[in-house]
Amino acid sequence: RHLFATVRDPIDHFLSGWAECGYRNFDEMMNLTKSSDRYDERVQAWLKYVRAPSSFSRGLKRCIPHSLPQANFLYDKSFQWDEKLDLVGDLKEISGLLELIGFRYNASIGSGNVAQDNEIKNRHFPRNKSLLSETTIQGICSYVALDYYLFDFDPPIPCREALMANM
């Protein structure tokens, strides 16, 4: 058996994880930012938590993998690519990826769980990069840097200099 995987823009993935964890652990996530309702500060609080989880909430701690760099899931325990992994592609190109490996993609089949249709995520945990400060974007880039190094995603302008300096 051979495997393929899809990845997505690292910041989009991080924010999607934040939204999923907010949906699953609403009260605990809201308690992370009791002092502020500002979007940027709420995302910063999640970034701070995933970098150094406290015993604040077992639910949130279990939810952290949703925001981890995607590369973490493609390595085995000895930090080698899984030997059965043949292809890693951008999720936006899923139809072409499936056709490349011999499956016909049927776009008429709907998805069962679409985050865009989730009212709680949309109202309380929107995934909107344009609302983030440069400092928050830079912090997320630093956290998910491995994804930028390994996959073909262009880092946002505020992150380019720092990421390139570490290559």
KOLMI-160369 format. One record per residue: residue in one letter; x, y, z of N, C-alpha, C in turn. Coordinates in nm, 3 decimals. Layout:
N
[r "a",[X,Y,Z],[X,Y,Z],[X,Y,Z]]
...
END
This chain:
167
[r "r",[0.084,-0.118,0.000],[0.000,0.000,0.000],[0.089,0.124,0.000]]
[r "h",[0.048,0.223,-0.076],[0.119,0.349,-0.081],[0.028,0.460,-0.034]]
[r "l",[0.087,0.566,0.017],[0.010,0.674,0.076],[0.036,0.807,0.006]]
[r "f",[-0.063,0.894,0.010],[-0.042,1.032,-0.028],[-0.108,1.118,0.078]]
[r "a",[-0.064,1.241,0.089],[-0.118,1.332,0.190],[-0.139,1.469,0.126]]
[r "t",[-0.230,1.543,0.185],[-0.249,1.680,0.141],[-0.218,1.773,0.258]]
[r "v",[-0.164,1.888,0.224],[-0.135,1.992,0.322],[-0.199,2.121,0.271]]
[r "r",[-0.208,2.217,0.359],[-0.266,2.346,0.319],[-0.180,2.459,0.369]]
[r "d",[-0.212,2.579,0.327],[-0.135,2.695,0.371],[-0.117,2.688,0.523]]
[r "p",[0.007,2.700,0.572],[0.033,2.682,0.715],[-0.046,2.773,0.808]]
[r "i",[-0.062,2.898,0.773],[-0.140,2.987,0.861],[-0.288,2.952,0.854]]
[r "d",[-0.338,2.920,0.736],[-0.478,2.876,0.725],[-0.500,2.751,0.811]]
[r "h",[-0.404,2.659,0.807],[-0.415,2.537,0.887],[-0.416,2.571,1.037]]
[r "f",[-0.326,2.659,1.080],[-0.320,2.698,1.221],[-0.453,2.759,1.265]]
[r "l",[-0.506,2.852,1.185],[-0.632,2.917,1.221],[-0.749,2.819,1.218]]
[r "s",[-0.746,2.724,1.128],[-0.849,2.622,1.124],[-0.845,2.537,1.251]]
[r "g",[-0.724,2.506,1.298],[-0.709,2.433,1.424],[-0.761,2.512,1.541]]
[r "w",[-0.733,2.642,1.542],[-0.783,2.732,1.646],[-0.936,2.729,1.647]]
[r "a",[-0.996,2.738,1.529],[-1.143,2.736,1.520],[-1.200,2.602,1.565]]
[r "e",[-1.137,2.492,1.524],[-1.186,2.360,1.564],[-1.178,2.342,1.715]]
[r "c",[-1.068,2.386,1.773],[-1.053,2.374,1.918],[-1.151,2.465,1.991]]
[r "g",[-1.177,2.582,1.934],[-1.276,2.672,1.992],[-1.416,2.613,1.988]]
[r "y",[-1.446,2.545,1.880],[-1.575,2.479,1.866],[-1.588,2.363,1.965]]
[r "r",[-1.485,2.283,1.976],[-1.490,2.165,2.064],[-1.482,2.201,2.211]]
[r "n",[-1.412,2.308,2.243],[-1.387,2.347,2.383],[-1.419,2.496,2.400]]
[r "f",[-1.542,2.533,2.368],[-1.579,2.674,2.360],[-1.547,2.751,2.488]]
[r "d",[-1.595,2.705,2.601],[-1.577,2.780,2.726],[-1.429,2.794,2.762]]
[r "e",[-1.353,2.686,2.749],[-1.211,2.693,2.783],[-1.137,2.789,2.689]]
[r "m",[-1.173,2.785,2.560],[-1.107,2.873,2.464],[-1.141,3.019,2.495]]
[r "m",[-1.265,3.045,2.528],[-1.304,3.182,2.560],[-1.235,3.229,2.689]]
[r "n",[-1.209,3.137,2.781],[-1.140,3.173,2.905],[-0.993,3.208,2.882]]
[r "l",[-0.936,3.162,2.771],[-0.798,3.199,2.740],[-0.786,3.350,2.722]]
[r "t",[-0.893,3.412,2.678],[-0.889,3.555,2.646],[-1.001,3.631,2.717]]
[r "k",[-1.017,3.605,2.843],[-1.122,3.674,2.919],[-1.107,3.825,2.912]]
[r "s",[-0.982,3.871,2.907],[-0.958,4.015,2.915],[-0.981,4.088,2.782]]
[r "s",[-0.997,4.015,2.672],[-1.011,4.082,2.544],[-1.103,4.006,2.451]]
[r "d",[-1.171,4.083,2.370],[-1.256,4.025,2.268],[-1.196,4.046,2.129]]
[r "r",[-1.079,4.111,2.124],[-1.017,4.141,1.996],[-0.966,4.014,1.929]]
[r "y",[-0.996,4.003,1.802],[-0.958,3.884,1.723],[-0.809,3.854,1.734]]
[r "d",[-0.727,3.954,1.709],[-0.583,3.934,1.709],[-0.534,3.882,1.845]]
[r "e",[-0.585,3.938,1.952],[-0.543,3.895,2.086],[-0.590,3.754,2.118]]
[r "r",[-0.706,3.716,2.066],[-0.756,3.580,2.089],[-0.669,3.478,2.017]]
[r "v",[-0.627,3.510,1.894],[-0.538,3.419,1.821],[-0.401,3.414,1.890]]
[r "q",[-0.352,3.528,1.936],[-0.225,3.530,2.009],[-0.232,3.444,2.135]]
[r "a",[-0.344,3.448,2.203],[-0.360,3.367,2.325],[-0.353,3.217,2.291]]
[r "w",[-0.414,3.177,2.179],[-0.408,3.037,2.137],[-0.264,2.998,2.100]]
[r "l",[-0.195,3.085,2.029],[-0.055,3.060,1.992],[0.030,3.044,2.118]]
[r "k",[0.010,3.130,2.213],[0.084,3.120,2.340],[0.053,2.987,2.409]]
[r "y",[-0.072,2.948,2.408],[-0.111,2.823,2.473],[-0.050,2.702,2.403]]
[r "v",[-0.055,2.696,2.271],[-0.002,2.578,2.201],[0.149,2.568,2.217]]
[r "r",[0.215,2.681,2.234],[0.361,2.680,2.254],[0.398,2.632,2.395]]
[r "a",[0.315,2.663,2.492],[0.344,2.626,2.631],[0.213,2.595,2.702]]
[r "p",[0.157,2.475,2.676],[0.028,2.441,2.736],[0.036,2.437,2.888]]
[r "s",[-0.064,2.489,2.950],[-0.073,2.483,3.095],[-0.171,2.372,3.131]]
[r "s",[-0.189,2.351,3.255],[-0.287,2.251,3.299],[-0.426,2.312,3.300]]
[r "f",[-0.438,2.429,3.241],[-0.563,2.505,3.238],[-0.682,2.419,3.193]]
[r "s",[-0.662,2.343,3.087],[-0.774,2.267,3.032],[-0.723,2.141,2.964]]
[r "r",[-0.769,2.025,3.010],[-0.731,1.901,2.942],[-0.789,1.895,2.802]]
[r "g",[-0.908,1.951,2.783],[-0.970,1.952,2.651],[-0.888,2.032,2.552]]
[r "l",[-0.842,2.148,2.593],[-0.758,2.229,2.504],[-0.625,2.161,2.476]]
[r "k",[-0.569,2.100,2.577],[-0.439,2.033,2.559],[-0.451,1.920,2.457]]
[r "r",[-0.561,1.845,2.463],[-0.582,1.736,2.367],[-0.609,1.789,2.226]]
[r "c",[-0.650,1.914,2.218],[-0.688,1.973,2.090],[-0.570,2.037,2.016]]
[r "i",[-0.459,2.056,2.081],[-0.343,2.123,2.022],[-0.301,2.065,1.887]]
[r "p",[-0.304,1.933,1.866],[-0.259,1.880,1.736],[-0.329,1.942,1.615]]
[r "h",[-0.447,1.997,1.633],[-0.517,2.061,1.521],[-0.442,2.183,1.468]]
[r "s",[-0.354,2.242,1.550],[-0.279,2.360,1.507],[-0.130,2.333,1.490]]
[r "l",[-0.087,2.210,1.511],[0.055,2.179,1.493],[0.097,2.193,1.347]]
[r "p",[0.226,2.217,1.322],[0.272,2.212,1.182],[0.235,2.077,1.121]]
[r "q",[0.192,2.081,0.997],[0.145,1.960,0.930],[0.256,1.858,0.909]]
[r "a",[0.378,1.906,0.896],[0.492,1.816,0.876],[0.506,1.718,0.992]]
[r "n",[0.461,1.757,1.110],[0.469,1.668,1.226],[0.401,1.534,1.203]]
[r "f",[0.301,1.532,1.117],[0.223,1.411,1.097],[0.276,1.324,0.983]]
[r "l",[0.377,1.372,0.913],[0.429,1.300,0.798],[0.560,1.229,0.826]]
[r "y",[0.612,1.248,0.944],[0.736,1.183,0.984],[0.707,1.065,1.075]]
[r "d",[0.797,0.967,1.073],[0.784,0.857,1.169],[0.864,0.894,1.294]]
[r "k",[0.876,0.800,1.387],[0.940,0.828,1.515],[1.088,0.862,1.503]]
[r "s",[1.152,0.819,1.397],[1.295,0.850,1.379],[1.315,0.975,1.292]]
[r "f",[1.210,1.052,1.276],[1.210,1.176,1.200],[1.251,1.153,1.055]]
[r "q",[1.195,1.048,0.997],[1.212,1.018,0.855],[1.072,1.020,0.793]]
[r "w",[1.066,1.057,0.664],[0.937,1.047,0.596],[0.889,0.904,0.602]]
[r "d",[0.763,0.884,0.621],[0.706,0.750,0.619],[0.742,0.688,0.485]]
[r "e",[0.800,0.568,0.489],[0.849,0.505,0.365],[0.738,0.475,0.264]]
[r "k",[0.616,0.468,0.309],[0.505,0.441,0.217],[0.445,0.570,0.158]]
[r "l",[0.491,0.685,0.206],[0.438,0.812,0.159],[0.502,0.847,0.025]]
[r "d",[0.421,0.846,-0.079],[0.471,0.871,-0.214],[0.450,1.013,-0.263]]
[r "l",[0.351,1.081,-0.210],[0.313,1.210,-0.265],[0.255,1.298,-0.157]]
[r "v",[0.299,1.425,-0.155],[0.240,1.526,-0.068],[0.201,1.642,-0.158]]
[r "g",[0.075,1.682,-0.152],[0.027,1.789,-0.239],[-0.058,1.889,-0.165]]
[r "d",[-0.084,2.000,-0.230],[-0.167,2.107,-0.176],[-0.314,2.064,-0.180]]
[r "l",[-0.383,2.082,-0.070],[-0.525,2.044,-0.062],[-0.608,2.114,-0.169]]
[r "k",[-0.568,2.235,-0.208],[-0.643,2.307,-0.312],[-0.638,2.234,-0.446]]
[r "e",[-0.544,2.144,-0.461],[-0.526,2.071,-0.587],[-0.570,1.925,-0.575]]
[r "i",[-0.664,1.898,-0.485],[-0.703,1.760,-0.455],[-0.754,1.686,-0.578]]
[r "s",[-0.830,1.752,-0.664],[-0.883,1.681,-0.780],[-0.769,1.633,-0.870]]
[r "g",[-0.671,1.717,-0.896],[-0.556,1.678,-0.977],[-0.471,1.572,-0.910]]
[r "l",[-0.456,1.581,-0.779],[-0.379,1.480,-0.706],[-0.444,1.343,-0.716]]
[r "l",[-0.575,1.340,-0.697],[-0.645,1.212,-0.706],[-0.636,1.154,-0.847]]
[r "e",[-0.651,1.237,-0.946],[-0.640,1.189,-1.084],[-0.498,1.140,-1.113]]
[r "l",[-0.398,1.205,-1.054],[-0.259,1.165,-1.072],[-0.234,1.023,-1.022]]
[r "i",[-0.305,0.984,-0.916],[-0.286,0.849,-0.862],[-0.393,0.750,-0.909]]
[r "g",[-0.473,0.793,-1.006],[-0.565,0.699,-1.068],[-0.708,0.702,-1.020]]
[r "f",[-0.745,0.802,-0.942],[-0.884,0.814,-0.896],[-0.950,0.931,-0.967]]
[r "r",[-1.073,0.912,-1.004],[-1.148,1.021,-1.065],[-1.217,1.100,-0.955]]
[r "y",[-1.194,1.229,-0.953],[-1.253,1.317,-0.852],[-1.393,1.357,-0.896]]
[r "n",[-1.490,1.336,-0.811],[-1.628,1.372,-0.841],[-1.667,1.491,-0.753]]
[r "a",[-1.661,1.609,-0.810],[-1.689,1.733,-0.736],[-1.835,1.745,-0.694]]
[r "s",[-1.923,1.665,-0.753],[-2.064,1.676,-0.718],[-2.096,1.610,-0.584]]
[r "i",[-2.004,1.528,-0.533],[-2.025,1.466,-0.402],[-1.988,1.568,-0.296]]
[r "g",[-2.081,1.602,-0.212],[-2.058,1.704,-0.109],[-1.973,1.652,0.005]]
[r "s",[-1.923,1.746,0.082],[-1.845,1.712,0.202],[-1.941,1.698,0.319]]
[r "g",[-1.907,1.611,0.410],[-1.993,1.588,0.525],[-1.976,1.690,0.635]]
[r "n",[-1.855,1.741,0.654],[-1.828,1.832,0.764],[-1.753,1.953,0.707]]
[r "v",[-1.826,2.060,0.681],[-1.768,2.178,0.619],[-1.762,2.289,0.724]]
[r "a",[-1.640,2.331,0.759],[-1.622,2.433,0.862],[-1.690,2.563,0.826]]
[r "q",[-1.698,2.595,0.698],[-1.761,2.720,0.655],[-1.909,2.725,0.689]]
[r "d",[-1.969,2.609,0.713],[-2.111,2.603,0.746],[-2.135,2.604,0.897]]
[r "n",[-2.031,2.609,0.976],[-2.043,2.601,1.121],[-2.060,2.740,1.179]]
[r "e",[-2.177,2.769,1.232],[-2.210,2.902,1.283],[-2.120,2.944,1.400]]
[r "i",[-2.090,2.852,1.490],[-2.005,2.885,1.606],[-1.865,2.923,1.559]]
[r "k",[-1.809,2.845,1.467],[-1.676,2.878,1.415],[-1.678,3.012,1.343]]
[r "n",[-1.779,3.035,1.262],[-1.785,3.159,1.185],[-1.805,3.282,1.273]]
[r "r",[-1.883,3.269,1.377],[-1.911,3.384,1.464],[-1.799,3.410,1.563]]
[r "h",[-1.748,3.305,1.627],[-1.653,3.324,1.737],[-1.507,3.296,1.699]]
[r "f",[-1.485,3.217,1.596],[-1.349,3.178,1.557],[-1.330,3.187,1.406]]
[r "p",[-1.354,3.305,1.349],[-1.338,3.317,1.204],[-1.191,3.301,1.165]]
[r "r",[-1.170,3.245,1.049],[-1.033,3.222,1.001],[-1.000,3.330,0.899]]
[r "n",[-0.957,3.445,0.951],[-0.936,3.561,0.865],[-0.797,3.621,0.889]]
[r "k",[-0.703,3.587,0.803],[-0.565,3.635,0.818],[-0.555,3.787,0.810]]
[r "s",[-0.645,3.849,0.737],[-0.635,3.995,0.718],[-0.661,4.072,0.848]]
[r "l",[-0.719,4.008,0.947],[-0.745,4.074,1.076],[-0.629,4.060,1.175]]
[r "l",[-0.524,3.989,1.135],[-0.412,3.965,1.225],[-0.304,4.072,1.209]]
[r "s",[-0.243,4.108,1.321],[-0.133,4.203,1.317],[-0.008,4.136,1.260]]
[r "e",[0.088,4.216,1.217],[0.214,4.161,1.167],[0.282,4.077,1.274]]
[r "t",[0.275,4.122,1.399],[0.337,4.049,1.509],[0.276,3.911,1.524]]
[r "t",[0.145,3.902,1.516],[0.077,3.772,1.527],[0.111,3.683,1.409]]
[r "i",[0.109,3.739,1.288],[0.146,3.662,1.169],[0.289,3.608,1.186]]
[r "q",[0.381,3.692,1.231],[0.519,3.649,1.250],[0.529,3.538,1.354]]
[r "g",[0.451,3.549,1.461],[0.452,3.446,1.564],[0.401,3.313,1.512]]
[r "i",[0.293,3.317,1.434],[0.240,3.193,1.376],[0.340,3.135,1.278]]
[r "c",[0.400,3.221,1.193],[0.500,3.172,1.097],[0.615,3.102,1.168]]
[r "s",[0.659,3.160,1.277],[0.768,3.098,1.353],[0.726,2.961,1.406]]
[r "y",[0.603,2.951,1.451],[0.552,2.825,1.506],[0.537,2.718,1.398]]
[r "v",[0.492,2.756,1.279],[0.468,2.659,1.171],[0.580,2.662,1.066]]
[r "a",[0.695,2.714,1.102],[0.805,2.733,1.007],[0.841,2.605,0.932]]
[r "l",[0.835,2.491,0.998],[0.869,2.365,0.933],[0.785,2.343,0.808]]
[r "d",[0.659,2.380,0.812],[0.573,2.366,0.694],[0.619,2.456,0.580]]
[r "y",[0.664,2.576,0.614],[0.715,2.665,0.508],[0.846,2.611,0.450]]
[r "y",[0.928,2.549,0.533],[1.055,2.495,0.485],[1.037,2.372,0.398]]
[r "l",[0.938,2.291,0.428],[0.923,2.162,0.359],[0.824,2.163,0.243]]
[r "f",[0.729,2.253,0.245],[0.625,2.253,0.143],[0.633,2.383,0.063]]
[r "d",[0.574,2.383,-0.052],[0.587,2.494,-0.146],[0.480,2.601,-0.123]]
[r "f",[0.483,2.660,-0.004],[0.392,2.770,0.027],[0.474,2.897,0.044]]
[r "d",[0.426,3.005,-0.013],[0.494,3.133,0.003],[0.456,3.192,0.138]]
[r "p",[0.556,3.221,0.220],[0.524,3.282,0.350],[0.474,3.425,0.330]]
[r "p",[0.391,3.473,0.420],[0.345,3.612,0.412],[0.465,3.707,0.420]]
[r "i",[0.450,3.824,0.364],[0.559,3.922,0.360],[0.621,3.947,0.497]]
[r "p",[0.541,3.963,0.605],[0.605,3.991,0.735],[0.696,3.878,0.785]]
[r "c",[0.685,3.759,0.725],[0.761,3.643,0.773],[0.882,3.609,0.687]]
[r "r",[0.887,3.660,0.569],[0.988,3.615,0.472],[1.130,3.633,0.520]]
[r "e",[1.161,3.749,0.572],[1.299,3.776,0.613],[1.344,3.680,0.723]]
[r "a",[1.262,3.662,0.824],[1.298,3.573,0.935],[1.309,3.428,0.890]]
[r "l",[1.216,3.382,0.807],[1.219,3.243,0.761],[1.341,3.220,0.671]]
[r "m",[1.370,3.313,0.583],[1.484,3.298,0.494],[1.616,3.301,0.571]]
[r "a",[1.623,3.379,0.677],[1.745,3.387,0.758],[1.777,3.254,0.824]]
[r "n",[1.675,3.173,0.850],[1.695,3.046,0.918],[1.714,2.928,0.823]]
[r "m",[1.711,2.953,0.694],[1.725,2.843,0.597],[1.872,2.808,0.580]]
END
